[in-house]
Amino acid sequence: MAGLADRLPMLVELLSEDRDIVRANAADQKKDWNGICSSTLASDLRFFAIADYFLKHDIASFQSQLSEAVKIRIEM
């Protein structure tokens, strides 16, 4: 069985397909009335931040996405 590190590129690709939809849903007050869409966006941003750091060693992307995720959580 492949480990998480081996599956990470595939997981990034799968989650990337819905990235725009998740962001749009979080911005829509009717869809995000209970904060679930914002929570999903924050979780996705955290995942992509860690993946970018692990796969690409992209520190700027890691910091940017993690900062955005934290900001969303604080606003919730």
C-alpha positions as CSV (number, residue, x, y, z in Angstrom):
1,M,0.0,0.0,0.0
2,A,1.3,3.4,-1.0
3,G,2.0,5.9,1.8
4,L,0.5,9.4,2.0
5,A,3.7,10.9,0.5
6,D,3.3,8.7,-2.5
7,R,-0.4,9.6,-3.0
8,L,0.0,13.3,-2.3
9,P,0.4,14.4,-6.0
10,M,-2.8,12.5,-6.9
11,L,-4.7,14.0,-3.9
12,V,-3.5,17.5,-4.9
13,E,-4.8,16.9,-8.5
14,L,-8.2,15.6,-7.3
15,L,-8.8,18.5,-4.8
16,S,-7.6,21.1,-7.3
17,E,-10.5,20.2,-9.6
18,D,-13.0,21.8,-7.1
19,R,-10.8,24.6,-5.8
20,D,-12.8,27.4,-7.6
21,I,-16.1,26.0,-6.5
22,V,-15.1,25.8,-2.9
23,R,-13.8,29.4,-3.0
24,A,-17.0,30.6,-4.7
25,N,-19.2,28.7,-2.2
26,A,-17.3,30.3,0.8
27,A,-17.9,33.7,-0.7
28,D,-21.7,33.1,-1.1
29,Q,-23.4,34.1,2.1
30,K,-26.5,31.9,1.2
31,K,-24.4,28.8,0.8
32,D,-22.1,29.6,3.7
33,W,-24.8,30.6,6.2
34,N,-23.4,28.2,8.8
35,G,-19.7,28.5,7.9
36,I,-19.2,25.1,6.5
37,C,-18.0,26.3,3.1
38,S,-15.5,28.7,4.8
39,S,-14.3,25.8,7.0
40,T,-13.9,23.6,3.9
41,L,-11.9,26.4,2.2
42,A,-9.7,26.9,5.2
43,S,-9.0,23.1,5.4
44,D,-8.3,23.0,1.7
45,L,-5.9,25.9,1.9
46,R,-4.0,24.3,4.7
47,F,-3.8,21.0,2.7
48,F,-2.5,22.8,-0.4
49,A,0.0,24.8,1.7
50,I,1.5,21.7,3.2
51,A,1.5,19.9,-0.2
52,D,3.3,22.8,-1.9
53,Y,5.9,22.8,0.9
54,F,6.4,19.1,0.8
55,L,6.3,18.6,-3.0
56,K,7.8,21.8,-4.3
57,H,9.6,23.3,-1.2
58,D,7.6,26.5,-2.0
59,I,7.9,28.4,1.2
60,A,6.1,31.5,-0.2
61,S,3.1,29.5,-1.2
62,F,3.1,27.7,2.1
63,Q,3.0,30.9,4.1
64,S,0.5,32.6,1.9
65,Q,-2.1,29.8,1.9
66,L,-1.6,29.0,5.5
67,S,-2.0,32.7,6.4
68,E,-5.3,32.8,4.4
69,A,-6.5,29.7,6.1
70,V,-5.8,31.2,9.6
71,K,-7.5,34.4,8.6
72,I,-10.7,32.5,7.6
73,R,-10.7,30.6,10.9
74,I,-10.3,33.8,12.9
75,E,-13.1,35.4,11.1
76,M,-15.3,32.4,11.8
